[in-house]
Amino acid sequence: MQIFTIGYTKKSAHKFFGLIKANKIDVLIDVRLYNNTQLAGFSKSRDLEYFLEELCGCGYVWAKQFAPSAALFNDYKSGQVDWTGYKIVYRDFLNAHPGLDFFQLYKSKRICLLCAEDTPEHCHRRLLAEKIAEEQDCGAITHL
């Protein structure tokens, strides 16, 4: 498995789908809590699935089970929890999560984890990618 991550904020549709296509992503795995956000017009689940298939030949899966809880997400966004606290809670969640076997379905694929954040530094997709890479003994993670 090759793991990529991408955020759509601050990316045009041209740049976003160009990166997916150029990196030959087989499956985009949407790890957002809410997949019908208005932050970018192309990021709504039905439109995203269509564009990925038509423009990139890429599959789409919504894996909400790997999103942070609404409470953790809201506490972080409101400043009640800082990034250090967020990482601890989210990593504890991943360590207790029985569903990481889900990624075995894609062991021979180029997968890309999707979230909204424009960079991976303060996004759960990076933490999830690191956990998957550790458990699946994957190589380096590429952040698009």
N, C-alpha and C positions, 0 to 999 in steps of 0.2 A: 504494500500500500504506500502510495505517495500522498502526503498531506499538505494541503495548501489552505490558507485562510484568506478571506476578503471581507471588507466592509464596504458598503455602498455609499455612505455619506461622503459628500464632496467629490463624488465621481459622476461623470456624465454616463448616460447609457452607452455611448460609443466606447468610452474607456473601460467601463465595467465588463461589457460583453466581449470587448476586444481582449482583455486579460484572460477571461475564461477560455476563449477560443485559442489564443496563442499558447496557453499552457496545457491545452488538450485535456481539460477537466472532464472526467467521465460522469461524475455525479456531484451536484452541489447539494450540500446538506445544510439546510436552514436551521440554525440553532437559536433563533429568536423566540422569545416568549410570545410575541405578537407578530404574526406574519402578514398583516394587512395594514401596516403603517403607511402614512402619507408622506414620510420624509423624502422619498424619491418615487416618482410616478411608476417607474418600472419595477419597484420592489414588492408590490402586492403579490401575494402568492400565485393567483391564477395567471396574471400577466407575466410574472417572473418565470413560471413553469413553461409557458408558451414561448417566450423569447429565448430561453435557454435551449429548448428543443429545436426551434426554427433557425436560430442564428448560430448555435454552437454545437448542436448534436449532443447536448448534455442533459442528463436526467436531473430531476428535482425531487428532494425528499424533505418534508418538514419533520424535524426531530425535536419537538418542543420539550421532550423529556430531559434534554440536556441544557435547557435554558435555566438561568437563575430563577428562584422563586420571585413572585411579584413583590413580596415584602422586602427581600434583599435588594432587588433592582430599585425599588422606590427609595429605600433607605440610602442607597449609594447616590442616586441622582439628587436627593434632597440634601446630601451632605451629613446625614446622621451616621453614616459608616464611611470611613476613608478607604482608599484602595487596599491598604494592608489588611484591614478587617474584612473587606469584601473577598480578597483572595483566600483568607483562612476559611471563611464560611463556605465559599464555593468549592475549594479543594476538599474540605471535609465532606461536602455533598457528593463529590465525584468518588471519593474513596469509599463511601457507603453505597454508591449506586450499583445495583446489580445488573444494569442494562448495558454496560459497555461492550458486551458481547455483540451488540447490534453492529458494531463496526467490522466484525468478522465477515459480514456479507460483502464487504468491499475490499477484502484483503488483496485482490489483484487489480484494484482500480486506482485512479488518480481522483482523490476526493478533495473537495474544497468546502470548508466550514464557513458559513455566512452569518454575519451579524451586521448591525448598523454602524458601529464605531468605525471611523475612517482609518485608524491605526490600531494595531493589536496590543499596544503596550498596556492599556487599561480596558481590556475587553475579555470577557469570559471565553471567547472562541480560542484565544491563545492558550489559556489554562487547559481547556478541553483538548486542544491539539497536542499539548505537551503530555497530557495523561494518556491519550490514545497512542502516541509515539512510544511512550515508555512501556505500555502494556502489550503493544503489537510488535515491538522491536523494529520500529520503522526508522528510516534515516532522518535527515534534516527536514524541518518544517519550512515551507516557503510562504511568506506573507506577501500577498499581491496588493 
